[in-house]
Amino acid sequence: LRDFLLVYNRMTELCFRHCVCNLNYRLLTGREESCLDSCAARLVRANHRLMGAYVGLVPALLQRRAAEHGAPAGPSGLPASPDPAPGPA
């Protein structure tokens, strides 16, 4: 949640500085509003692409980290436990 809020606040600041040039009015002009919409959309698309790349890289990074520590990685990226969990199957 903290990371999301940091990204959101940074995006808001960047788009506001880029698009809002007149603080004499309470409401946004049509030009400012369309600029903010396109600025936010660009940053959201870029963030989605970055997150997609990150999600694709995480399993390989976890496997490499597990291999460096000498423990085989399980499906969740955590070291595999040698004994199955007790309880019904």
N, C-alpha and C positions, 0 to 999 in steps of 0.2 A: 504494500500500500504506500509506503514511504517513497519508493522508487517511482511509482506511478504519479504521485503528487509532485515530485520534483520535476518529472518530465512535463507534466501538465502546466506547472507554474512557469517553467522555462519557455514552453511553447507559447503561452499567453503573453509573456513579456516580449518575446521576439516578434510575434505578429502585431502586438500593440504598437511597439516602436516603429515597425515597418509601415503600418497602415494608417494609424491615427495621427493626423498632423494638426488638427484644430480642436483645442479643448474649450472653445468658447460656447459650445452647445451641449446640451444635456444628452441629445440623441446622436447616433452615428449618421453620417450622410450615406447615401446609397453607394457611393464609391468606396467609402471606408468599410462598409458592411461587406461588399463583394470582395474587397481585398482581404479582409479577415477570413471570410469563408474559404477562399482559395488558399491562403497561407496555412490555415489550420488543416485543410484537406491534404496539402502537400506534406506537411510534417507528420500527419497520421499515417499516410501511405509509406513514408520513409521509415517510420517507427515499425510498421507491420513488416516491411521487408527485412529490417534489422532483426526483429524478433524471430522471423522465419529462418534466417541464416543461423541465429544463435541456437534455436531449437534443433536445427540440423547438425550443429557441431557438438552439442553437449554430450551425446552418447560416446562419440569418439574420444572426447577429452576425459570423460569418466573412465573409459576403458584404459586409456593410456596412464592415467593416474593410478588405477588399480594395478596395472602391470608393473609400474615403477615401485609400488609397495609390495609386490609379490603375492597379492591376493587376487583370485579371479573375480571379475565383476559379475554380479547377478543381473537380472533383467531391469532392476530399478537403478542400476549404476552403483549400488552399494555392494560391498564384498559379499559373496555368496556364503551362506551358512552351511557348515558341513553336515549338520543334523537337521532333518525336517522338523517343523514345528509340531509339538504334541497336540492331540485332539483329533476329532473325526475328520475324515477326508472329504 
